[in-house]
Amino acid sequence: MILTFGIVAYNACRYLPSLLSDLKKQDYPHSLIQVILVDSMSTDNTKSIMLHFADEEKDFKQIVVLDNPNRILAAGWNVLLKHVAGDAILRIDAHASIPKDFIKKNVQYLQKGYDICGGKVLSLQIEQGMWQQTLLAAENSMFGGSFAAFRRSDKVREVSTLAFAIYRKKVFESVGFYNEKLVRTEDNEMHYRMRTAGYKFYFNPNIISYRFSRNSLYKLIKQKFLNGYWIGLTMGICPACFSLFHFGHFLFIISIIFCTILYLCGFKVFFIVLILSYLIVAILMALATYLRNRITCRFAVLLPLIFLLLHISYGIGTLVGLIKMPFWICYSSQEDE
């Protein structure tokens, strides 16, 4: 099977060489791999790294370097999809790392008759300090991170979404291109269209890949805020893209606001119960995270605060997105005219 291996990158010079090195080590025949590298107008030497790889590596079926003038990820993947020569497309983020059998395992699973499949994606830190390990532990925990099957499941099964997945080319031919209005939720909307079209997502935990997590609390908080923000905005385009789980942090923020109003009105018990309940759960989750990870006690005591900041930033992001959503929809409609 001829495979298209795609990367869309922006200012990824710190990560891209390692990922391209992983690609060179793949035990799937290189003569069956078309590589498409898309640069989203990077201001560092990301494109130079891509061009150097294209010049140096001659054993791949084809290496194509393209530009994404619109810069956002959805637009970059649309640029890539227009140049696919393979029977299937393997989509990888630039901030990723893959073992040498990654492509082979994905293709083998696809050849069993599935149209979309993928495996477990684990988070790593590019820096190995104890503070970075604490942030990684917080993000990897169920309380601070995601419940998605591709992050946690160890069972082969059908799921609702995947990351770093392989798709038969016909899937995109059927459902069309990514929605370029969406900056961070393009996968949610695309996968919804795929499910609606009758395609199923199959998960195999034996397929493993890695992505590098944010290496500072500020970057992690910003990421969570923007994730929530774009969920709020996307509700104006595709409310069916999301499950109730995506709004857990938003409901937490609403609960804080509501209980605070009641507190100011003299009904203090609701606020106290909310805060104590969250504190107890956060401490228990921090203890479980500490016991599962090699982090020092002096950093582990900060886990409840880290959890709180991640939850608040995500929830506020969703709230802001929902408030702005009608105006964003109106502006987007005017742009389309």
Steps between C-alpha positions, in 0.01 A plus 500: 500500500629845406476731798505878528674615817397860574636770731372857529733718706542854626820606678581138580878507455549368853297185436499438125855356462424232757172407332663483157771281650225271630354492150833391350514209747159359405509131406218540248646508145603859427426446132132479596498824701414839354606773743317834492641779717296820530649816649249751642715808432740432786728777622774258605687248284220241487471521122878476459494176698225369271686596183823346629318175576351499148843557346683240708255209513463315170358161601145619562248476219461879499568794731296814444548831686203738482398837643192579706445875454190498723715370786229322703516122531174427318620696195831315511332161493286613208816596312638155576184313398514651152837330437439154647626219277465215748216259562491613861602806701684489831463829683767598754556822694842664483536479881500120493724196517432158349665157550650324199202266452237775518419517128513123455255436784258765373504356147457143628193601697358692204549196278267302725218690335467812714477849353630699800718369777762612749650430836601642835663843515715561807630838616869573553704799613788615285659643817567262788492729805290402801263795446443391139440144619242632746315684222513187286361291786216750546411497130524121476274449800132433438408799715727748328499363147269315267267201526547422129553133424814570298656640818395230747339185360680166481225321310457455126166662424300749303536861624358841410828670413872437454824695485789428261270269306516337159214559254421342168511765230137428412392630842610855418369465146163423655477763776702782344758743635556642848298803607749788486290716731608277789840557653510233774190286455545398138544136602181497708297629207672276243462187711133582555452514123682170463283330761187647341612359165512155659875463555618339821812576704688192616747519785790261559714573810789304348554794264686756710621851426607796710443873505695760691307690762529872581806558716371788715189559707423817304504313167287221644244747637493685166447171316207405725342845466520491120367143488198607702464824304477321166253248637279794592532657155451172315165448673368753249604278208481142625348453847472125436881481475531496878387285789401614848854418612636795300295734720600365840736792564241749377243357744761530776541872425122550488474322837761732649320808370159377617622395845688828542181694429316287756783558749471876459125467551556322831468138385857398582456124523498439122829682447663322794382157380626570145844614616544220752383236252741622233785525752448144622489358147803708392705380796406136438583532130829672585588216737420240234706694244791527744497125570497416126778739400855569606459855623627646826264577784575875490366515144218251560340732757446749214292254297160609644581860404614393152178302454294801607680735260455259209130451574429870546690602185318238290161592647552875460615439144176317422295774666675774302461298179128452556454872568692597187350225285198696359724791399759262350232320299369833372850616404578168330178524300588849381843376388336224295279746312 
